[in-house]
Amino acid sequence: MHRWVTIGLAAVLIAAGAGCKKRPVDEKAATEEAKESALVAEQAKTGKALEGLSANVATLGSIAAAQAAKPEFKEDLAVAKRLAGQLSRQAFKQQDKEAAVTVDRLVRCLAALFAGAPANGIQQHLERAEMGLAAGDLEGAGQEILAAAGAAYNPSAPALVPDVLGSLEQASEAMKAGDGAKAGGLISAVMEKTRADATADDLATAMSIAEEARVSVERKAWTILIAQATQIASLIDAVDKRSAPEAKAETPEAPAEAAPDTSTPATPAPAGTTAPAPEATKQPEGATSATPATGASAAKTGETPPQTAPTR
């Protein structure tokens, strides 16, 4: 009997020892699992942060590229205007060979300007975004929307920027939320605005006129060619003024304000009086010393008037 009691106690002690060993192992596994879960969550959070950072970098890169392209756009406008003036002079002198070369250069310059117009850049990015939506590439579409927003920051398109930036920001938020349908509707609305941009439209018209000028050179229609060159220069001026409204502040709007106001009529003299002529108020030099002092004037000065001999 004593032996069986001893065996039972030993079994209990062995079981208790096994339980004590198993519990630390379970707790260690749970701790490792918790650490692994926290690491996965942190990695996911870091991944999202990196995606946002990448998007911001892409936007900043687009903005920097748009701002860097501004001087080139303005310089190309000046080049196109110079070529239009050169074409007009060559047409006046009826220089057909030189005019043909100038027309070709002008067409190419206007094509570069049209491609570099901010509205066309926005349009092209959104075309890619729409294609990405159709293919189910939401990430690629979102990147193109951000690039379009960067192109919209271009100061060469001040009238276009406030109309499209808000819609592009809403489209970007819709993409982040996975709402492709809403983003697609906003993209279509922005593209409709960019197609109606006056700057892109003027440049397209100038390109069309330059192509027609080729025919005028071939036919030696010099009068028509001069008119075409003049019209192209006028369109370029309109684009230049529209893309740089800040230039208006440098030019005084009312130069007459700096000069004294001469438009106020002179106040008429009172009735019965006549203003003396300027010549009447002047006396010849030495007139005062040659005129003898009268009694009244002598009394004022304290001098004694000269005595005159009585008349006999």
C-alpha positions, 0 to 999 in steps of 0.5 A, spaced: 500 500 500 505 504 501 508 503 495 502 505 491 502 511 495 509 513 493 508 511 486 501 516 485 505 521 489 511 521 484 506 521 478 503 527 480 509 530 481 511 528 474 505 531 471 506 538 475 513 538 473 511 537 466 505 543 466 510 548 469 515 546 463 509 547 458 506 554 461 513 558 459 513 555 452 506 557 451 507 564 454 513 565 449 510 563 443 504 568 444 509 573 446 513 571 439 506 571 435 504 578 438 511 581 436 510 578 429 503 581 429 506 588 431 511 588 426 507 586 420 502 592 422 508 596 423 511 594 416 504 595 413 504 602 416 511 604 413 509 601 406 503 606 406 507 612 409 512 610 403 507 610 398 504 617 400 511 620 400 512 617 393 506 620 391 508 627 394 515 626 391 512 625 384 507 631 385 513 636 387 517 633 381 511 635 377 511 642 380 518 643 379 518 641 372 512 645 370 516 651 374 522 650 370 519 650 364 516 656 364 522 660 362 522 656 356 515 657 354 516 664 355 522 664 351 519 660 345 513 665 345 518 670 343 522 666 338 515 665 335 514 672 334 520 674 332 519 669 326 513 672 324 516 679 324 521 676 319 516 672 315 512 679 314 519 683 312 521 677 307 514 677 304 514 685 303 521 684 299 518 678 296 524 673 298 520 666 296 526 662 298 528 665 305 520 666 306 519 658 305 525 657 310 522 661 315 515 658 315 518 651 316 521 654 322 515 658 325 511 651 324 516 647 328 516 652 333 509 653 334 508 645 334 513 645 340 509 651 344 502 647 343 505 641 346 508 645 352 502 649 353 500 647 360 493 645 358 495 640 353 500 637 359 494 636 364 490 633 358 495 628 356 496 626 364 489 625 365 488 621 358 493 616 361 490 616 368 483 614 364 487 608 361 489 606 367 482 606 370 480 602 364 485 597 365 484 597 373 491 600 374 488 604 380 495 606 383 498 608 376 492 612 375 493 616 381 500 617 380 498 620 373 492 625 377 498 627 381 502 629 375 496 633 372 496 637 378 503 638 378 502 641 371 496 645 373 501 649 378 504 652 372 504 659 372 503 660 365 496 658 366 493 662 371 486 662 368 486 655 368 489 653 375 483 655 380 478 651 375 482 644 375 486 644 381 480 643 386 477 637 381 484 634 381 485 634 388 478 631 389 480 625 384 486 624 388 482 623 394 477 618 390 483 614 388 485 613 395 478 611 397 478 606 391 472 610 388 474 609 381 467 611 378 468 618 382 475 619 380 473 618 372 467 623 372 472 628 375 477 626 370 472 627 364 470 634 367 477 637 368 479 634 361 473 638 358 476 644 361 483 643 358 480 642 351 476 649 352 483 653 354 484 659 350 491 659 350 492 652 347 486 654 342 490 660 340 496 656 339 492 651 335 490 657 330 496 660 329 499 653 327 493 652 322 495 659 319 502 657 319 501 651 315 496 655 310 502 660 309 506 655 306 501 655 300 502 663 300 509 662 299 508 657 294 503 661 290 507 668 292 501 671 294 505 676 298 499 680 301 496 674 304 502 672 307 503 679 310 496 678 313 498 671 315 504 673 319 501 679 322 495 675 325 500 669 328 504 675 331 497 677 334 495 671 337 502 670 340 501 676 343 495 674 346 498 668 349 504 672 352 499 677 356 495 671 358 500 667 361 503 673 364 498 677 368 503 680 373 507 684 367 501 688 367 502 691 374 509 693 372 506 698 367 502 704 370 495 703 368 494 711 369 500 715 367 496 721 368 496 720 375 504 722 376 503 728 372 499 734 375 492 735 373 491 740 368 484 738 366 481 743 372 478 749 369 481 756 372 477 760 377 473 766 373 475 773 376 469 776 380 465 781 375 467 788 374 474 786 375 480 785 370 486 781 371 492 785 369 496 782 363 503 780 365 506 785 361 503 791 365 505 789 372 512 789 370 516 795 370 523 797 367 529 796 371 531 803 374 524 806 374 523 806 381 529 810 382 528 815 376 521 817 379 521 823 384 517 821 391 511 825 392 509 828 398 505 822 400 510 817 399 515 822 402 511 823 408 511 815 409 519 815 408 520 821 413 524 825 407 523 832 406 520 834 399 525 838 395 522 846 395 520 849 388 521 856 386 514 860 386 512 862 379 512 869 377 
